[in-house]
Amino acid sequence: MRPHLLAVDQGTSSTKALLLDAVGDVFARAVIPLAQSHPGPGRVEQDAWALLESVRAAVADCLRDADPRSVAGLALSTQRESVVLWDAATGEPVAPLVSWQDQRGGELAARLGREGHGDDIRRRTGLPLDPMFSALKMAALLDEYDPGRTRGLRLGTVDAFLLQALTGESVTEIGNASRTQLLSLATGEWDDELLGLFDIPRQALARVVPSTGPFGTVRRLDPLPDGTPVLAVMGDSHAALFAHGGWRPGIVKATYGTGSSVMTVTDEPRAAENLCTTIAWSTGRPAYAHEANIRSTGRTVTWLADLLGASPDELIRLAAGADAGDVTLVPAFGGIGAPWWDARAVPVLAGFDLGTGRAQLACAALESVAFQVGDVLAALPAARYVVADGGLSRSDALMQLQADVSGVTVARTAHHEMSAAGAAHLAGLGLGLWTLDELSERADSRLRISRPAWDRARRDAARARWRRRLGAARDLGSIRPPSG
């Protein structure tokens, strides 16, 4: 029986499962949607139990017409900075999942910044002091559910929670761990000084292992036989980079999901100005990457679609034939991410009048995605060729906008499930199903190219308009209401 690989991509808006055959082609797929809740200003949560059940449902649906005994192993890609708190004895969540988009750590981040810890945290972890990263969320969860740090609860990113639930192993993958702001880039281990600074007990965290494990074997993940091994685990953006052959220098990957990740490999774990440095994956030796994180790209489109009573696909079709004119949307719903890292920025919609319609608003939403990614590409002087993935990369209009506003060539593959594929590719390497050279050839095949069509004057004028409105979003966010 020729082996198959089962890849599960646990993301913010859905859990996907892909069944890949021995040459890497997709044999079956399944998607289970997930909801978010917003219980207060700056708060973004998900039901952790529903998330786990979505993994079980996606696996069962994907294997509905396949022989589960043909699955040689499981690969996982997961949303990264989101945090789950669970009971160590039962494995059951004791609180909602706190999303990577959640801003509840802002007050602690501000205090640590005032106390002068920001530079040292960035030097140790490669990450700026920002509420997006896990440590601040972990501290907030413990303050709420275990203020004395005495209950023996477990904390972790989504990969650690799923591995505990599916295999019984208390482990976390190093690339995901590097997004917590508790891991030392230099050692690849939990940093005692950071644990003390954020007041996170070491025993609450799982053991850090490479991206190829060991992770243990699954149990009660029907219809997979008990004992099926977990072969690879990666953060979703890291897995997408791997699927693009991103171990090769010079490739810049842009993922267009709920938010966006722009990432490229680097030789050494040195912090870069305005960018994050992270561990992308490790097979025994860490591969480092520079990354920029944008908080709201696809989420901007779904927000506007909900507001207008339309579907995201309808808005994208409207935008394809429209001109935003002077209308500009700055989607700073939880502040603005890289390269500005301004948590105080607020959303701004400017340049509209009584004649503005749905098509102009839809176009402004797509433009906001392209401008934010363009700001990051401008901070990467070597970025002249970008590979794109994620749901929004299906939009021809957006990919052309990205090329036009950034002045770079944008390439995308026909396959949009790159995070699941990347984790499966790493797992298949370990099984000897393919080589790195074969994966490189696969990544470079069937690319669709969008080249810049705007001249320099039009590009500069559009970017100047965006920067003015971005400046307004940051200025408005700096205005504090009077005390009392």
Secondary structure by P-SEA (a helix, b strand, c coil): cbbbbbbbbbcccbbbbbbbccccccccbbbbbbbbbbcccccccccaaaaaaaaaaaaaaaacccccccccbbbbbccccbbbbbbcccccccccccccccccaaaaaaaaaaacaaaaaaaaccccccccccaaaaaaaaaacccccccccccccaaaaaaaaccccccccaaaaaaccccccccccccaaaaaaacccccccccccccccccccccccccccccccccccccaaaaaaaaaccccccbbbbbbccbbbbbbbbccccccccbbbbbcccccbbbbbbbcccccaaaaaaaaaaaacccaaaaaaaacccccccccccccccccccccccccbbbbbccccccccaaaaaaaaaaaaaaaaaaaaaacccccbbbbbccccccaaaaaaaaaaacbbbbbccccaaaaaaaaaaaaaaaccccaaaaaaaaacbbbbbcccccaaaaaaaaaaaaaaaaaaaaaaacccccc
